[in-house]
Amino acid sequence: MAYRKFRGTKLFTGKSWAPEDSVLITLPGGQVEAIVPASEAGEDIQAIEGILSPGFINAHCHLELSHMKSQIPPHTGMVPFLLRVMTNRQAAIETIQESIYLADQQMQKEGIVAVADICNTLHSLETKKSSPLQYHSFVEVSGFIGNTAQNRFDQGRAAWEKFREFGPASIVPHAPYSVSPELFRLINEFDPGCLLSMHNQESKAENDFFLTGQSALRDLYTAIGVNIGFFQPPQTTSLQAVLPYMNPANKLILVHNVLTSMDDLVCLEKHPVADTYFCVCPGANQYINQSMPPRFLLDDQVEKIVIGTDSLASNYQLSITEELKLLADFYPEIPMSHLLQWATMNGAMALNMDKKLGSFEKGKTPGVIALNNWQVTRLL
């Protein structure tokens, strides 16, 4: 049997650095056979400049917004950004689907092997049917008015039925400020124990909405003609306000978290869900709000941080490498091993894909990439 053998400047297993001079051995189809010392690897070793790593996991993406690349200027702030998305997301279906296909191709070239993708439509379905990337489709529902909850949920379930034919799928809440208690209840009763994703504390406006009620989010609802005069702020952060609505059986990926505090983490421990991961999307946070995830969260939750790109409406590219580089520029003290762990093994575990992806363990097919001066090359 012909093996492929790779020796990089360094080798990251998905969990830690392998010993110096280690060689990764795979079967021709990419299945990991072993990591051995160079002295035991034999001949035909392919020398690689840079770090060898498992393929990257994109833990938060919006493929169906790919046609909106460069349509919204950077640094608008959250509410103007959301309004522009609502205005600009309509386009010819051929344009939308071509942009989705090209975005999927871009992610493959960037060394990404799996994607958590937010879906509000069925537009990404055709690309997912044939893509070699592993997708988990999060069918997102929203509706802040309680009497619309059943209709909104039923629409989401219809889409979920389609997506689950081609891979794992979940019905998930959009964000604390856009989902009513009634809709949360329907989501959490539907599939206890499933994987959920929710946008969380992406902007100051979101927390202000729940802390004081004085928030630009009120302008958003006025602009779309929704009367929220009934809403009384609970005087807590957005995360603390909705945690009681979450089913403790569900695994949860909280996305963005730029204003998440230590008090929020304490509250999360008191209202636990089955397992919680924190997805950071620094490129999008810079693009929209010129913000970054807090350093304490990255230090405190090393085993639970994952990386996302968000959308081409809110980012310049769909590249986990660029997200890691941005984090390293802002927080140079973060070890490279942590950055790579967040982009590989942590992401695979968050998406329930760790039996196949995320690390160089015998029998897995996690993909093989080389990272050299923040340039990625896909090897397998």
One Martini backbone bead per residue (centre of mass of N, CA, C, O) as a GRO file, in nm:
protein
  380
    1MET     BB    1   0.097   0.036   0.023
    2ALA     BB    2   0.054   0.374  -0.039
    3TYR     BB    3   0.201   0.632   0.120
    4ARG     BB    4   0.178   0.941   0.294
    5LYS     BB    5   0.445   1.181   0.370
    6PHE     BB    6   0.483   1.432   0.634
    7ARG     BB    7   0.717   1.716   0.685
    8GLY     BB    8   0.741   1.974   0.897
    9THR     BB    9   0.846   2.220   1.090
   10LYS     BB   10   0.565   2.151   1.218
   11LEU     BB   11   0.327   1.961   1.435
   12PHE     BB   12  -0.024   1.965   1.458
   13THR     BB   13  -0.276   1.751   1.598
   14GLY     BB   14  -0.522   1.942   1.754
   15LYS     BB   15  -0.383   1.953   2.066
   16SER     BB   16  -0.068   1.947   1.985
   17TRP     BB   17   0.262   1.913   1.975
   18ALA     BB   18   0.476   1.740   1.815
   19PRO     BB   19   0.748   1.607   1.792
   20GLU     BB   20   1.031   1.654   1.670
   21ASP     BB   21   1.043   1.516   1.349
   22SER     BB   22   0.770   1.450   1.262
   23VAL     BB   23   0.555   1.213   1.087
   24LEU     BB   24   0.296   1.202   0.858
   25ILE     BB   25   0.070   0.926   0.802
   26THR     BB   26  -0.109   0.831   0.506
   27LEU     BB   27  -0.344   0.747   0.316
   28PRO     BB   28  -0.446   0.818   0.001
   29GLY     BB   29  -0.741   0.929   0.121
   30GLY     BB   30  -0.638   1.064   0.423
   31GLN     BB   31  -0.595   0.857   0.629
   32VAL     BB   32  -0.481   0.808   0.933
   33GLU     BB   33  -0.203   0.620   1.058
   34ALA     BB   34   0.051   0.812   1.165
   35ILE     BB   35   0.298   0.920   1.413
   36VAL     BB   36   0.648   0.955   1.347
   37PRO     BB   37   0.961   0.932   1.340
   38ALA     BB   38   1.182   0.995   1.094
   39SER     BB   39   1.358   0.732   1.152
   40GLU     BB   40   1.069   0.550   1.091
   41ALA     BB   41   0.948   0.644   0.792
   42GLY     BB   42   1.143   0.640   0.570
   43GLU     BB   43   1.062   0.706   0.258
   44ASP     BB   44   0.904   0.956   0.084
   45ILE     BB   45   0.930   1.239   0.214
   46GLN     BB   46   0.744   1.534   0.250
   47ALA     BB   47   0.858   1.849   0.245
   48ILE     BB   48   0.743   2.120   0.463
   49GLU     BB   49   0.664   2.450   0.481
   50GLY     BB   50   0.562   2.459   0.797
   51ILE     BB   51   0.256   2.393   0.938
   52LEU     BB   52   0.102   2.111   1.036
   53SER     BB   53  -0.258   2.052   0.987
   54PRO     BB   54  -0.557   2.027   1.030
   55GLY     BB   55  -0.837   2.107   0.922
   56PHE     BB   56  -1.065   2.354   0.916
   57ILE     BB   57  -1.321   2.515   1.122
   58ASN     BB   58  -1.633   2.668   1.048
   59ALA     BB   59  -1.852   2.791   1.310
   60HIS     BB   60  -1.946   3.054   1.118
   61CYS     BB   61  -2.196   3.102   0.861
   62HIS     BB   62  -2.332   3.287   0.550
   63LEU     BB   63  -2.378   3.185   0.246
   64GLU     BB   64  -2.649   3.346   0.146
   65LEU     BB   65  -2.461   3.634   0.158
   66SER     BB   66  -2.240   3.631  -0.075
   67HIS     BB   67  -2.369   3.850  -0.279
   68MET     BB   68  -2.287   4.097  -0.055
   69LYS     BB   69  -2.021   4.169  -0.140
   70SER     BB   70  -1.941   4.508  -0.081
   71GLN     BB   71  -2.237   4.642  -0.010
   72ILE     BB   72  -2.130   4.696   0.285
   73PRO     BB   73  -1.993   4.905   0.473
   74PRO     BB   74  -1.781   4.963   0.702
   75HIS     BB   75  -1.865   5.070   1.025
   76THR     BB   76  -2.192   5.103   1.086
   77GLY     BB   77  -2.307   4.909   1.270
   78MET     BB   78  -2.553   4.696   1.358
   79VAL     BB   79  -2.825   4.819   1.265
   80PRO     BB   80  -2.748   4.918   0.981
   81PHE     BB   81  -2.659   4.642   0.889
   82LEU     BB   82  -2.928   4.490   0.916
   83LEU     BB   83  -3.085   4.674   0.722
   84ARG     BB   84  -2.906   4.614   0.473
   85VAL     BB   85  -2.961   4.316   0.459
   86MET     BB   86  -3.267   4.333   0.416
   87THR     BB   87  -3.241   4.503   0.149
   88ASN     BB   88  -2.999   4.316  -0.013
   89ARG     BB   89  -3.078   3.997  -0.022
   90GLN     BB   90  -3.214   4.049  -0.281
   91ALA     BB   91  -3.196   3.832  -0.574
   92ALA     BB   92  -3.103   3.654  -0.810
   93ILE     BB   93  -3.080   3.319  -0.789
   94GLU     BB   94  -2.826   3.289  -0.967
   95THR     BB   95  -2.648   3.482  -0.804
   96ILE     BB   96  -2.665   3.346  -0.530
   97GLN     BB   97  -2.566   3.055  -0.613
   98GLU     BB   98  -2.293   3.139  -0.733
   99SER     BB   99  -2.183   3.267  -0.470
  100ILE     BB  100  -2.198   3.012  -0.301
  101TYR     BB  101  -2.011   2.837  -0.469
  102LEU     BB  102  -1.759   3.024  -0.448
  103ALA     BB  103  -1.741   3.017  -0.138
  104ASP     BB  104  -1.693   2.715  -0.114
  105GLN     BB  105  -1.432   2.716  -0.281
  106GLN     BB  106  -1.274   2.905  -0.100
  107MET     BB  107  -1.276   2.727   0.155
  108GLN     BB  108  -1.121   2.493   0.038
  109LYS     BB  109  -0.857   2.661  -0.023
  110GLU     BB  110  -0.844   2.745   0.301
  111GLY     BB  111  -0.871   2.455   0.462
  112ILE     BB  112  -1.165   2.385   0.480
  113VAL     BB  113  -1.391   2.104   0.605
  114ALA     BB  114  -1.602   2.268   0.791
  115VAL     BB  115  -1.954   2.391   0.842
  116ALA     BB  116  -2.143   2.644   1.003
  117ASP     BB  117  -2.468   2.713   0.868
  118ILE     BB  118  -2.676   2.974   0.803
  119CYS     BB  119  -3.042   2.949   0.752
  120ASN     BB  120  -3.324   3.124   0.572
  121THR     BB  121  -3.294   2.935   0.326
  122LEU     BB  122  -3.246   2.720   0.023
  123HIS     BB  123  -2.991   2.831  -0.142
  124SER     BB  124  -2.755   2.614  -0.030
  125LEU     BB  125  -2.838   2.322  -0.114
  126GLU     BB  126  -2.694   2.258  -0.384
  127THR     BB  127  -2.404   2.285  -0.283
  128LYS     BB  128  -2.422   2.072  -0.047
  129LYS     BB  129  -2.472   1.815  -0.219
  130SER     BB  130  -2.154   1.839  -0.363
  131SER     BB  131  -1.978   1.903  -0.134
  132PRO     BB  132  -1.686   1.815   0.055
  133LEU     BB  133  -1.801   1.960   0.272
  134GLN     BB  134  -1.897   1.980   0.608
  135TYR     BB  135  -2.235   2.028   0.706
  136HIS     BB  136  -2.413   2.244   0.933
  137SER     BB  137  -2.752   2.327   0.942
  138PHE     BB  138  -2.884   2.641   1.053
  139VAL     BB  139  -3.211   2.698   1.109
  140GLU     BB  140  -3.334   3.016   1.120
  141VAL     BB  141  -3.527   3.185   1.372
  142SER     BB  142  -3.777   3.453   1.399
  143GLY     BB  143  -3.963   3.642   1.654
  144PHE     BB  144  -4.094   3.884   1.890
  145ILE     BB  145  -4.384   3.781   1.843
  146GLY     BB  146  -4.574   3.546   1.989
  147ASN     BB  147  -4.814   3.498   1.764
  148THR     BB  148  -4.576   3.399   1.541
  149ALA     BB  149  -4.429   3.139   1.628
  150GLN     BB  150  -4.558   2.899   1.477
  151ASN     BB  151  -4.509   3.000   1.190
  152ARG     BB  152  -4.201   3.031   1.207
  153PHE     BB  153  -4.143   2.739   1.283
  154ASP     BB  154  -4.275   2.597   1.039
  155GLN     BB  155  -4.085   2.718   0.831
  156GLY     BB  156  -3.827   2.598   0.951
  157ARG     BB  157  -3.909   2.298   0.933
  158ALA     BB  158  -3.931   2.281   0.626
  159ALA     BB  159  -3.628   2.337   0.580
  160TRP     BB  160  -3.509   2.115   0.760
  161GLU     BB  161  -3.613   1.875   0.593
  162LYS     BB  162  -3.418   1.934   0.356
  163PHE     BB  163  -3.132   1.949   0.490
  164ARG     BB  164  -3.132   1.658   0.638
  165GLU     BB  165  -3.082   1.493   0.368
  166PHE     BB  166  -2.752   1.621   0.357
  167GLY     BB  167  -2.737   1.662   0.676
  168PRO     BB  168  -2.694   1.819   0.944
  169ALA     BB  169  -2.965   1.968   1.149
  170SER     BB  170  -3.111   2.281   1.280
  171ILE     BB  171  -3.318   2.462   1.497
  172VAL     BB  172  -3.267   2.819   1.549
  173PRO     BB  173  -3.186   3.099   1.710
  174HIS     BB  174  -3.082   3.405   1.640
  175ALA     BB  175  -3.158   3.605   1.898
  176PRO     BB  176  -3.255   3.755   2.183
  177TYR     BB  177  -3.394   4.017   2.021
  178SER     BB  178  -3.567   3.798   1.799
  179VAL     BB  179  -3.696   3.606   2.033
  180SER     BB  180  -3.948   3.459   2.168
  181PRO     BB  181  -4.055   3.263   2.419
  182GLU     BB  182  -4.236   3.091   2.234
  183LEU     BB  183  -4.010   3.019   2.030
  184PHE     BB  184  -3.814   2.892   2.222
  185ARG     BB  185  -3.998   2.661   2.306
  186LEU     BB  186  -4.023   2.523   2.029
  187ILE     BB  187  -3.725   2.469   1.987
  188ASN     BB  188  -3.666   2.307   2.265
  189GLU     BB  189  -3.895   2.080   2.207
  190PHE     BB  190  -3.817   1.947   1.932
  191ASP     BB  191  -3.478   1.867   1.996
  192PRO     BB  192  -3.352   1.726   2.237
  193GLY     BB  193  -2.990   1.746   2.225
  194CYS     BB  194  -2.923   1.936   2.023
  195LEU     BB  195  -2.768   2.158   1.808
  196LEU     BB  196  -2.693   2.497   1.881
  197SER     BB  197  -2.732   2.842   1.762
  198MET     BB  198  -2.630   3.187   1.874
  199HIS     BB  199  -2.647   3.504   1.878
  200ASN     BB  200  -2.409   3.698   2.095
  201GLN     BB  201  -2.316   3.993   2.196
  202GLU     BB  202  -2.235   4.191   1.932
  203SER     BB  203  -2.353   4.449   2.089
  204LYS     BB  204  -2.446   4.713   2.279
  205ALA     BB  205  -2.743   4.725   2.186
  206GLU     BB  206  -2.822   4.451   2.299
  207ASN     BB  207  -2.773   4.498   2.601
  208ASP     BB  208  -2.939   4.763   2.629
  209PHE     BB  209  -3.216   4.642   2.566
  210PHE     BB  210  -3.209   4.475   2.852
  211LEU     BB  211  -3.110   4.688   3.064
  212THR     BB  212  -3.291   4.971   2.956
  213GLY     BB  213  -3.420   5.001   2.643
  214GLN     BB  214  -3.189   5.190   2.531
  215SER     BB  215  -3.195   5.136   2.181
  216ALA     BB  216  -3.136   5.084   1.841
  217LEU     BB  217  -3.336   4.841   1.818
  218ARG     BB  218  -3.592   5.014   1.809
  219ASP     BB  219  -3.535   5.126   1.526
  220LEU     BB  220  -3.557   4.861   1.381
  221TYR     BB  221  -3.855   4.801   1.446
  222THR     BB  222  -3.965   5.058   1.323
  223ALA     BB  223  -3.854   5.011   1.030
  224ILE     BB  224  -4.028   4.718   1.014
  225GLY     BB  225  -4.315   4.755   1.169
  226VAL     BB  226  -4.267   4.681   1.487
  227ASN     BB  227  -4.443   4.647   1.786
  228ILE     BB  228  -4.265   4.685   2.123
  229GLY     BB  229  -4.431   4.812   2.370
  230PHE     BB  230  -4.432   4.552   2.565
  231PHE     BB  231  -4.139   4.587   2.632
  232GLN     BB  232  -3.943   4.490   2.925
  233PRO     BB  233  -3.665   4.535   3.075
  234PRO     BB  234  -3.478   4.306   3.287
  235GLN     BB  235  -3.187   4.414   3.373
  236THR     BB  236  -3.008   4.243   3.176
  237THR     BB  237  -2.847   4.065   2.990
  238SER     BB  238  -2.914   3.892   2.712
  239LEU     BB  239  -2.821   3.616   2.808
  240GLN     BB  240  -2.965   3.617   3.088
  241ALA     BB  241  -3.258   3.652   2.971
  242VAL     BB  242  -3.255   3.358   2.793
  243LEU     BB  243  -3.157   3.110   2.957
  244PRO     BB  244  -3.436   3.007   3.075
  245TYR     BB  245  -3.524   2.909   2.768
  246MET     BB  246  -3.318   2.690   2.779
  247ASN     BB  247  -3.228   2.370   2.711
  248PRO     BB  248  -3.022   2.164   2.897
  249ALA     BB  249  -2.989   1.940   2.656
  250ASN     BB  250  -2.845   2.148   2.487
  251LYS     BB  251  -2.623   2.230   2.259
  252LEU     BB  252  -2.400   2.532   2.245
  253ILE     BB  253  -2.344   2.811   2.020
  254LEU     BB  254  -2.187   3.108   2.079
  255VAL     BB  255  -2.195   3.416   1.887
  256HIS     BB  256  -1.914   3.645   1.938
  257ASN     BB  257  -1.900   3.779   2.246
  258VAL     BB  258  -1.794   4.091   2.291
  259LEU     BB  259  -1.984   4.133   2.582
  260THR     BB  260  -1.893   3.916   2.750
  261SER     BB  261  -1.897   3.821   3.088
  262MET     BB  262  -1.830   3.688   3.388
  263ASP     BB  263  -2.125   3.696   3.480
  264ASP     BB  264  -2.229   3.530   3.241
  265LEU     BB  265  -2.073   3.270   3.313
  266VAL     BB  266  -2.203   3.229   3.587
  267CYS     BB  267  -2.492   3.210   3.478
  268LEU     BB  268  -2.439   2.966   3.292
  269GLU     BB  269  -2.380   2.771   3.531
  270LYS     BB  270  -2.678   2.802   3.654
  271HIS     BB  271  -2.784   2.760   3.333
  272PRO     BB  272  -2.729   2.484   3.199
  273VAL     BB  273  -2.604   2.331   2.935
  274ALA     BB  274  -2.463   2.062   2.808
  275ASP     BB  275  -2.290   2.251   2.601
  276THR     BB  276  -2.046   2.523   2.562
  277TYR     BB  277  -1.966   2.744   2.298
  278PHE     BB  278  -1.728   2.997   2.163
  279CYS     BB  279  -1.773   3.206   1.896
  280VAL     BB  280  -1.536   3.374   1.696
  281CYS     BB  281  -1.550   3.691   1.473
  282PRO     BB  282  -1.326   3.924   1.415
  283GLY     BB  283  -1.377   4.027   1.126
  284ALA     BB  284  -1.676   4.113   1.170
  285ASN     BB  285  -1.637   4.292   1.419
  286GLN     BB  286  -1.462   4.496   1.267
  287TYR     BB  287  -1.652   4.562   1.030
  288ILE     BB  288  -1.897   4.666   1.208
  289ASN     BB  289  -1.769   4.765   1.525
  290GLN     BB  290  -1.471   4.762   1.607
  291SER     BB  291  -1.435   4.473   1.746
  292MET     BB  292  -1.361   4.232   2.018
  293PRO     BB  293  -1.295   3.977   2.184
  294PRO     BB  294  -1.233   3.905   2.495
  295ARG     BB  295  -0.957   3.802   2.656
  296PHE     BB  296  -1.075   3.644   2.899
  297LEU     BB  297  -1.231   3.438   2.727
  298LEU     BB  298  -0.984   3.310   2.584
  299ASP     BB  299  -0.852   3.220   2.858
  300ASP     BB  300  -1.103   3.073   3.008
  301GLN     BB  301  -1.200   2.905   2.713
  302VAL     BB  302  -0.996   2.718   2.554
  303GLU     BB  303  -1.187   2.448   2.518
  304LYS     BB  304  -1.445   2.653   2.381
  305ILE     BB  305  -1.312   2.775   2.137
  306VAL     BB  306  -1.420   2.911   1.825
  307ILE     BB  307  -1.424   2.963   1.459
  308GLY     BB  308  -1.541   3.239   1.250
  309THR     BB  309  -1.650   3.434   0.950
  310ASP     BB  310  -1.913   3.464   0.859
  311SER     BB  311  -1.980   3.693   0.608
  312LEU     BB  312  -1.953   3.870   0.300
  313ALA     BB  313  -2.112   4.115   0.432
  314SER     BB  314  -1.884   4.107   0.703
  315ASN     BB  315  -1.643   4.037   0.502
  316TYR     BB  316  -1.361   3.978   0.286
  317GLN     BB  317  -1.351   3.668   0.380
  318LEU     BB  318  -1.328   3.294   0.397
  319SER     BB  319  -1.091   3.282   0.661
  320ILE     BB  320  -0.933   3.136   0.919
  321THR     BB  321  -0.652   3.252   0.894
  322GLU     BB  322  -0.742   3.553   0.922
  323GLU     BB  323  -0.860   3.521   1.204
  324LEU     BB  324  -0.601   3.433   1.346
  325LYS     BB  325  -0.430   3.677   1.270
  326LEU     BB  326  -0.606   3.886   1.413
  327LEU     BB  327  -0.574   3.772   1.696
  328ALA     BB  328  -0.261   3.788   1.700
  329ASP     BB  329  -0.244   4.098   1.667
  330PHE     BB  330  -0.413   4.170   1.929
  331TYR     BB  331  -0.302   3.881   2.080
  332PRO     BB  332   0.023   3.786   2.104
  333GLU     BB  333   0.006   3.590   2.367
  334ILE     BB  334  -0.124   3.382   2.210
  335PRO     BB  335  -0.092   3.073   2.142
  336MET     BB  336  -0.075   2.888   1.862
  337SER     BB  337  -0.204   2.633   1.983
  338HIS     BB  338  -0.475   2.767   2.045
  339LEU     BB  339  -0.557   2.861   1.767
  340LEU     BB  340  -0.552   2.575   1.636
  341GLN     BB  341  -0.750   2.438   1.826
  342TRP     BB  342  -0.997   2.619   1.755
  343ALA     BB  343  -0.977   2.537   1.432
  344THR     BB  344  -1.013   2.222   1.504
  345MET     BB  345  -1.098   2.041   1.754
  346ASN     BB  346  -1.309   2.230   1.872
  347GLY     BB  347  -1.485   2.247   1.619
  348ALA     BB  348  -1.546   1.944   1.594
  349MET     BB  349  -1.681   1.916   1.871
  350ALA     BB  350  -1.905   2.128   1.838
  351LEU     BB  351  -2.014   1.960   1.560
  352ASN     BB  352  -1.987   1.646   1.597
  353MET     BB  353  -1.688   1.571   1.417
  354ASP     BB  354  -1.450   1.414   1.590
  355LYS     BB  355  -1.442   1.121   1.452
  356LYS     BB  356  -1.304   1.263   1.176
  357LEU     BB  357  -1.215   1.542   1.284
  358GLY     BB  358  -0.941   1.777   1.413
  359SER     BB  359  -0.729   1.522   1.404
  360PHE     BB  360  -0.430   1.314   1.430
  361GLU     BB  361  -0.593   1.018   1.411
  362LYS     BB  362  -0.644   0.711   1.378
  363GLY     BB  363  -0.888   0.700   1.103
  364LYS     BB  364  -0.889   0.980   1.024
  365THR     BB  365  -1.020   1.266   0.796
  366PRO     BB  366  -0.906   1.598   0.842
  367GLY     BB  367  -0.699   1.685   0.678
  368VAL     BB  368  -0.424   1.872   0.512
  369ILE     BB  369  -0.218   2.143   0.621
  370ALA     BB  370  -0.028   2.444   0.546
  371LEU     BB  371   0.139   2.690   0.758
  372ASN     BB  372   0.292   2.992   0.606
  373ASN     BB  373   0.288   3.298   0.689
  374TRP     BB  374  -0.037   3.292   0.666
  375GLN     BB  375  -0.029   3.055   0.456
  376VAL     BB  376  -0.238   2.830   0.281
  377THR     BB  377  -0.210   2.469   0.221
  378ARG     BB  378  -0.356   2.211   0.051
  379LEU     BB  379  -0.289   1.854   0.069
  380LEU     BB  380  -0.591   1.693   0.168
   0.00000   0.00000   0.00000
